[in-house]
Amino acid sequence: MSQKPGPAPLLIACALGIERLALRSGDRSGAGGPVTVLRTGMGPRSAERSVTRALADPAWSRAAVLATGFCAGLAPGMHPGDLVVAEETRDPRGTIPCVGTDLLVKELVRTLPGRTVHTGPLTGSDHVVRGQERPELLATGAIAVDMESAATLYSVAHTGTRPVAAVRVVVDAPEHELVRIGTLRGGISAFRVLRAVLPAFFEWHRSLLLPRR
């Protein structure tokens, strides 16, 4: 007699050790199934390589994947600690739509009252974006940029159909660039927000496990 498969796992992908530290220090009691936080390394190539390798494991054949970590905000008025929920990720190879954006926004607002949550396209870059590049990317319709989310979701899309999402925490913005005084304060704010997001991620994951009507 064959056993029923267990709950589909959740793979949370981030690039940096400090991001993984924030996520692993968060509350994990609300997970609806197996959860792994994968540190991919910095940059799109590292993200693509790490995620592809992880999803080649049969244990992850049904996994939902959520890309997270820090990002640069593109729109004036964004602040360190703001949240970005991607409606889609973009890079030169194409666009990947995200699943459950509305639910993520709702749960993040509930989990982190008072924090601003932005939604829109999240674009990828192979380098840290500064100066004039910001308004140029904003003109494409993107609201934020990072180096790994688009590569992560692009890699996932090539392993079959599975739920994907991307949620980022703004660590610098047009009026708060990393090179300016106040960066440390902005980084601490972003770290604290990232440490608190897991309950929203778990609710997103749990909603995927519910039977469809």
Salt bridges, closest charged atoms under 4 A:
GLU19 OE2 - ARG168 NH1 3.95
GLU48 OE1 - ARG93 NH1 2.85
ASP82 OD2 - HIS118 NE2 2.89
GLU88 OE2 - ARG90 NE 2.78
ASP91 OD2 - ARG93 NH2 3.04
GLU107 OE1 - ARG110 NH2 2.61
ASP126 OD1 - HIS127 ND1 2.69
GLU133 OE2 - HIS127 NE2 2.52
ASP146 OD1 - ARG168 NH2 3.37
GLU148 OE1 - ARG168 NH2 3.86
ASP172 OD2 - ARG134 NH2 2.95
GLU177 OE2 - ARG134 NH2 3.20
GLU203 OE2 - ARG206 NH2 2.57
